Amino acid sequence: MLILANAVPILGVVFLHWTVFSVILLYWTENVIIGGFNVLRMLTADPGDGVVWVGKAFLIPFFCIHFGMFTFIHGQLVLAFFGGEAFRRSSFHVAGLIQAVGQAGIGYGVLFLVLSHTFSFIHDWLVSGEYRRASIRLLMGQPYSRILVLHFTILFGGFLVQLAGAPVLAVVLLVTLKTAIDLRAHQTERQKLALAPVAERSERGASSG
């Protein structure tokens, strides 16, 4: 599902004439999707522990505000650097970001990203039982480590593609690079959550000893 979702921008570039701005804006919307699913993970993590629910009452609103600000500023950078004069004047307005997404024609790309993350949430998080093992502390920082590496690479690559005149091949290479980084980040995320119960048992054993 992850590979299929990342293949949509290539189809958009080759057949629908998506620009560098369209592709990078699509990747920005993934920030919003990741943040939304992370809130769902925090809500459903370790549901049987009452103490954890007290922590959720404070940490989930904090995450929404902090991650929301991070995502908003990132979106403004996308508009300012890649959106041209029309969107550059919309800086620091949420309406400008919404307008850009609506006009970019990336609806199918957003839909496939949502489907990809929905599949991961159901298959990896719920069915595989990751929700029983992950701590709220781990979930708080997890989206940042993935997004910082991924999207700084995308922004830098976008600049290079734009300087090259945005040929189709260069944009396709940018999409391929993003897909490779995304796959690696996905694998790292699964490994962290797989090791989580070992760490928690060690901590509990040390405290009881």
C-alpha positions in Angstrom: 0.0 0.0 0.0 2.8 2.4 0.8 4.5 1.8 -2.6 1.2 2.2 -4.4 0.4 5.4 -2.6 3.9 6.8 -3.6 3.4 5.7 -7.2 0.5 8.0 -7.6 2.7 11.2 -7.9 4.7 9.5 -10.7 1.5 8.9 -12.6 0.5 12.5 -11.9 3.8 13.8 -13.2 3.8 11.7 -16.3 0.1 11.8 -17.3 -1.4 14.8 -15.5 1.5 17.2 -15.8 1.9 17.7 -12.1 4.5 20.3 -11.2 7.2 20.2 -8.5 4.8 22.4 -6.4 2.0 19.8 -6.8 4.2 16.9 -5.7 5.8 18.7 -2.7 2.4 20.1 -1.7 1.0 16.5 -1.8 3.9 15.4 0.5 3.0 18.3 2.9 -0.6 17.0 3.2 0.9 13.7 4.3 2.1 15.6 7.4 -1.5 16.3 8.3 -2.5 12.7 7.6 0.4 11.3 9.8 -0.5 13.7 12.6 -4.1 12.7 12.5 -3.3 9.0 12.6 -0.8 9.5 15.4 -3.5 11.1 17.5 -5.6 7.9 16.9 -2.6 5.8 17.9 -2.2 7.8 21.1 -5.9 7.5 21.9 -5.9 3.7 21.5 -2.4 2.9 23.0 -2.4 0.7 26.1 -6.2 1.1 26.6 -6.3 -0.9 29.8 -4.0 1.3 31.9 -5.9 4.0 33.7 -2.8 6.0 34.5 -1.9 6.2 30.8 -5.4 7.8 30.2 -4.5 10.6 32.6 -1.3 11.2 30.6 -3.3 11.1 27.3 -5.5 14.0 28.6 -2.5 16.3 28.7 -0.2 14.9 26.0 -2.7 14.6 23.1 -3.8 18.3 23.2 -0.1 19.3 23.5 0.8 17.1 20.5 -2.0 18.6 18.4 -0.9 22.2 19.1 2.9 21.5 18.7 2.6 19.3 15.7 0.0 21.6 14.2 2.3 24.6 14.4 5.2 22.5 13.0 3.0 21.4 10.0 1.7 24.9 9.4 5.1 26.5 9.3 6.3 23.7 6.9 3.3 24.4 4.7 4.2 28.1 4.6 7.7 27.3 3.4 6.2 25.1 0.6 4.0 28.0 -0.5 6.8 30.6 -0.3 9.5 28.6 -2.0 7.5 26.6 -4.6 4.0 28.2 -4.9 5.0 31.3 -7.0 3.6 34.8 -6.6 0.0 33.8 -6.3 0.6 31.7 -3.2 3.5 33.6 -1.8 1.1 36.4 -1.0 -1.0 33.9 1.0 1.8 33.2 3.5 0.8 32.7 7.1 -2.9 32.1 6.3 -4.5 28.7 6.7 -6.8 29.6 3.9 -3.9 29.9 1.5 -2.9 26.3 2.2 -6.4 25.0 1.8 -6.7 26.9 -1.5 -3.4 25.6 -2.7 -4.4 22.0 -2.0 -7.8 22.5 -3.7 -6.3 24.1 -6.9 -3.3 21.7 -7.2 -5.5 18.8 -8.5 -3.8 16.3 -6.1 -7.1 14.8 -4.7 -6.3 11.3 -5.9 -2.8 11.5 -4.4 -4.3 12.6 -1.0 -6.9 9.8 -1.2 -4.2 7.1 -1.7 -2.1 8.5 1.1 -5.1 8.2 3.4 -5.7 4.7 2.3 -2.1 3.7 2.8 -2.0 5.1 6.4 -5.4 3.6 7.1 -4.1 0.2 6.1 -1.0 0.6 8.3 -3.2 1.7 11.2 -5.5 -1.3 10.9 -2.9 -4.0 9.9 0.2 -2.9 11.9 -1.3 -1.1 14.8 -4.6 -2.9 15.6 -4.3 -6.4 14.1 -0.6 -6.9 14.8 -1.1 -5.6 18.4 1.3 -2.7 18.3 -1.3 -0.7 20.3 -0.6 -2.9 23.3 3.2 -2.3 23.3 3.7 1.4 22.3 4.2 4.0 25.0 2.7 7.5 24.8 6.3 8.9 25.1 7.4 7.0 22.0 4.4 8.1 20.0 4.9 11.7 20.9 8.2 11.9 19.2 7.8 9.3 16.4 6.2 11.5 13.7 9.0 14.2 14.0 11.9 11.8 13.4 10.1 10.5 10.3 9.0 13.8 8.9 12.2 15.8 9.6 14.4 13.5 7.6 11.9 12.9 4.8 10.7 16.4 4.2 14.0 18.3 4.5 15.2 15.9 1.9 12.2 16.6 -0.3 12.5 20.4 0.1 16.2 20.2 -0.8 15.5 17.9 -3.7 12.7 20.2 -4.9 15.0 23.1 -5.1 17.4 21.1 -7.2 14.6 19.9 -9.5 13.3 23.4 -9.9 16.8 24.8 -10.7 17.1 22.1 -13.4 13.9 23.4 -15.0 11.7 20.6 -13.5 12.1 18.0 -16.3 9.8 15.0 -15.9 12.6 12.6 -15.2 14.0 14.8 -12.4 10.6 15.0 -10.7 10.2 11.2 -11.0 13.6 10.7 -9.4 12.5 13.0 -6.6 9.4 10.8 -6.1 11.5 7.7 -6.1 13.9 9.1 -3.5 10.9 10.0 -1.3 9.5 6.5 -1.6 12.9 4.9 -0.6 13.2 7.1 2.5 9.5 6.5 3.4 10.0 2.7 3.2 13.1 2.9 5.4 11.2 5.0 7.9 8.3 2.6 7.9 10.6 -0.3 8.6 12.4 1.6 11.4 9.0 2.4 12.9 7.9 -1.2 12.9 11.2 -2.3 14.5 10.9 0.3 17.3 7.4 -0.9 18.2 8.4 -4.5 18.0 11.1 -3.9 20.6 8.9 -1.8 22.8 7.7 -4.6 25.1 11.2 -5.8 25.8 12.2 -2.3 27.0 9.0 -1.9 29.1 9.5 -5.3 30.8 13.1 -4.3 31.6 12.1 -1.0 33.1 9.3 -2.6 35.2 11.7 -5.4 36.3 14.3 -2.9 37.4 11.8 -0.8 39.3 10.3 -3.8 41.1 13.8 -5.0 42.0 
